[in-house]
Amino acid sequence: MMGKVTFYEDRNFMGRSYDCMGDCGDFSSYMSRCHSCRVDSGCWMMYDQTNYMGSGYFFRRGEYADYMSMFGMSNCIRSCRMIPWYRGSYRMRVYERDNFMGQMYEMMDDCDNCMDRYRMPYCMSCHVMDGHWLMYEHANYRGRMWHFGPGQYRNFSNYGNMRFMSWRRIQDSWY
């Protein structure tokens, strides 16, 4: 499934626009700023710095006339990455410490608070076997978030040494 998002320089879908159908590491050659967007299809991670750095924000189909106010962003979108469409089972192992150490739990569904559910204060490494997941720094899907697809993540040093306390599946109904 292809994704499409249209970015606009100004709020309320005004100013120059840029249609994007895949990953874009830097918008500067297309527009000087981006303050609103319309997601026609797909799920996307948007970043407030170039090359998929900085704070990440999850966008799915819909209109975002003033996303900076909606998400409390202090900077506009500078890069984006499309999350591949996935339909199938979800499976991820989460670990209390770096390098797959400490308590481990295998997940197949969302978890709104790992402390309440598993008596694990946070997750510091993970192995995503199936599906795509959003992981959040605070319980109840709050705070900074990151997207994790299939792979092994021994530590989160590339993500600002995050400690995650909740996570959810990116489900096909969101596309």
N, C-alpha and C positions, 0 to 999 in steps of 0.2 A: 504494500500500500504506500502510495506516494503521499508526502505531506506538502502543505503549502501554507505559508504565512506571508502577509503583506505588512511591511513596516512603514510608518509615516513619521515625518520629521516632527510634526506638532501634535498636540493633544486633539482628540475628537476627529481623528483620521484626516487631518489637514496637512497641507504642505506636500513636498515631494514624497513619492512612495517608492518602495523597492519590493518586488516579489521574490520570495526565497523558497526554494524547493529542496534544500539540503543544507548541510553544515556550512556555516559561514564564520570564519575566524576573525573577521574585521570588516565592519560596515563602512569605514571611513571613505572608501573609494566610491561608495554608492550614495551616501548622505552624511552630513556632518553631525547629525543627532537623530535620536529616535525617541518619541514620546508616546506613541500609541501603536497598536497593532491589531490585526484581524487574523485569527488562526482559522483557516478554511478547513484544514484536515491535518491529522497527525497530532502527536504530543511532542513538545519541545522543551528543552532546557535553554533558558536565556541567561546570559551573563553580563554583568556590568563592566567587565573589562574585556579587552581583545584576547583572542586565542583561548577562549573558554576558561578564563581565570576570573577571580573575584567571587562575589556572591552569585549563587545560582538560583533561578526561579523557574518553577514548573508552569507551563502554559499548555492548555488543551483547547479543543475547538471552542471558539467564542470570540467576542469582541472586547477589546481592552482599550477603551477610549482614553483612559488616564491611569495606566498601570502603575505609575510611580506612586500615586496616592493610594491605590488599592493595596499594594504590597509594602508600602513604607520604604520604597527605594530612594536612595539619595543620589543615584547616578542613573543615567539612561542605559538602555541595552547597547552593547558594543559587539557582541558575538552570540551565535546561537548554534545549537546542535539538535538535530532531529533524533528522537528516540525511536528505534525500530519497532514496527508493529509486531506484536507477539500474541499468539494464541496457543495455550498449552498449560501444562502444570507449572507451578511455582515452587522453587525449593532453594533455600539459602541456609547456611550454617553461620551463626553469629558467635563471636568469642569475646569474653570479658577483657582480654588483654591482647597486646600486639603479638604477631607471629603465631596466631591460632593457639594461644595459651589461655589458661583459666577455664572458667565455666564455658560450656558449649551447648547450644541448643539448635536443633534443626527446625527451620520455619517453613511452613507451607501457606501461611496466611498472614494478615496484617497484625501488628502489635502496637498498641497505643501507649504502652508503658512497660518497658522491660523490667523495671524494679518491681512493680506490682505483680506482673505475670510470672516472672522467673526468679525474683530476688537477685537479679543481676543489675548492678548499678548503671552500667552502660556497656556498649559494644565498641571495641577498639580494633577489631579485625573481622573479616567475613569472607566467606567463599560462596559466591552465587553460582549455583548449579543450573538453575532454570529460571527464565523470566527476567523482567526488569523491575527494579525496586527504587523507591525514594526513601532515603534515610534522613532523619531529622535530629538535630542536636538536643531537642527537649521532648518531653513526653507530650502526648496528644497531638502529634504531628505539627509541632511549633518550632520556630527558630530557623536557623540556616538549614538548607537541605542540599543533598547531593543525589545524583542518579548513579546507580550501580547496575551494570549489565553482567552477563556471565563472565566469571573470572575469579581469580584469587586476589584478595586485598589484604596483605600481611600487616599493614599499618596504614594509618590515614595521614601520614606526614605530608603527602601531596595535597591534602585537603585542609591544611591549617591545623593539623593534629586534632581533628575533631573527635569527639566522643558522642556516639549516637544513642538516643534513648527510645526512639520509636521509628517504625518503618511501615511502609505499605506497598502493595503490589501496584504496578501500572497496568491496569486491566484493559482488555480489548474494548470494553464499552466506553472507555474514555476517548477513543479515537474518533 
